[in-house]
């Protein structure tokens, strides 16, 4: 996986964790101290200049591990995880 793929994967995993926690981007923003725009750019894999401190703040706010950021999930698995948590 190239660096763009890694960035997109991290963003996808952050979004999954946020949705599972039933948080909006605004709520995550308030918790980790980043702007909603920054959260959106990260989740969409557009921000390819993510600072380590920003990632650590997001991880801490969401209560996930660094390893969980790098897990590669299939789209169907992502949807199943979110749906299972929402049920």
Secondary structure, 3 states (H helix, E strand, C coil): CCHHHHHHHHHHHHHHHHHHCCCCHHHHHHHHCCCHHHHHHHHCCCCCCCCHHHHHHHHHHHCCCHHHHHCCCCHHHHHHHHHHHHC
